[in-house]
Amino acid sequence: MTARAAVLAVVVCAIAMSLAYPVREYIALRRNIAQLEQDKARELAAIKALEDRRRQLQDPGYIKRQARERLFYCEPGQKCYVVMDDEPTGRKGAAAQQKAAVPPWYQTLWESVEAADTGKGRRAPAAGGAGPARPGG
């Protein structure tokens, strides 16, 4: 290896080292620009959806339709009917039995207070469910 080749290798390495940081910054900035463009597109889509919603809410026909559907409003002179029972009776019986199986929270609370008073209660598992609680803790 000659002295010229060694000097050339050092110069090439110096140039590569001096360009590494700017190239890395350039790539990071391009990535950041792409991310910002995606955010901009997402925000523009949200703005468009909000503008559509605003236009929809300014439409008197839409307001009347929503009042009829959600609030059960009727036009003057119009007969309106509200059907309260959409489910068949067979389903309601099973749902009522499931709800009756779980007692209300205050009953459960009172039963736990009574069990603690009489000493017939059982200890809750330790925090994290690692096993039974230690006495006195």
C-alpha positions, 0 to 999 in steps of 0.5 A: 500500500502506497502513501497515496493510497493511504492518504486517499483512504483517509480522505474518503473516510473523512468525507464519509464521516462528515456526510453521515450526520447530515444524511441521517438528519435528512432521512429523519426529516423526510420521515417526519415530513411523511408522518406530518402529511399523514396527520394532515390527511387524517385531520382534513378527513376529520374536518370534512366529517365535522363539516358534513355533520354540521350541514346535517344538523342544519337541515330541518328535515334531519332535525325533525326525523331525529326528534321523532326517532329519539325523543318520540316527538309528533307533528300536531294532529299526527297520531304516534305510537311507541312500541315498548315491547320488542322482544318475545315473551320467551326471552324476557322470562329467561332474562328476568331469571338471570337478573334475579339470580344476582342479588343487588349490591346493597344486599351483598354488602349487608351479607358480607357485613353480617358474615364478618360480624358473626365470623362465618365469612371467608377471607378474600384472596390477597392482592394480585390473587396469589393465594389466601390473605395472611392473618392480621393483614 
